[in-house]
Amino acid sequence: MTITRLLYPSANEIGKLSKAQLAIKIARHSSCSQCEECTGLRPPPDVEVALDEPQPDTSLNDLTQYGSEDEESMDDYLQECACGHHATAHGADEATLGRTEFLRRARVAIRLDEFLEDDSKLLDFDYTNESIIGLLPQMTLPEDPESPDIEDILSPGRSRAEPSP
């Protein structure tokens, strides 16, 4: 079996991450909407994940403006989960969420990654601790506004204005 090396975004500031990189961070901490058992973006068994360490700034003629053959494309990043679904299926689709919710989830995902960094576990996709567990509920998908209220399901036919017996 050939091992593929993919990258995980190391930056922890929204302004330093592309939308696709933010989606990867969100997906890591969000359950898959396509399958019940997947709790977040995980590398498949044939994938080794490494950090996309930021390149040091160079002032020598600012050659970085011309690009580099070594620059990573998004194809170099972990985007497909071990469950077989793309990062967007893990609550990281801005078109579905809307910009405000996408950015809120990105901020929470970045905070979760900071907890992982504190324990030197950013590349350990199975690691968790109390701080992470406490923050994960903020990564659940917002309720569908079209879905019925629990009271409507439990007491069909009763209007909201009617008091409970």
Sequence and secondary structure as in RCSB ss.txt:
>XXXX:A:sequence
MTITRLLYPSANEIGKLSKAQLAIKIARHSSCSQCEECTGLRPPPDVEVALDEPQPDTSLNDLTQYGSEDEESMD
DYLQECACGHHATAHGADEATLGRTEFLRRARVAIRLDEFLEDDSKLLDFDYTNESIIGLLPQMTLPEDPESPDI
EDILSPGRSRAEPSP
>XXXX:A:secstr
   EEEEE    SGGGS HHHHHHHHHHTS  SS SS  S    TTEEEEE        STTGGGG  TT   GG
GB  B TTS BGGGTT  HHHH HHHHHHHHHHHHHHHHHHHHTT TT TT   HHHHHHGGGGS    TTS  H
HHHHSTT  TTS   
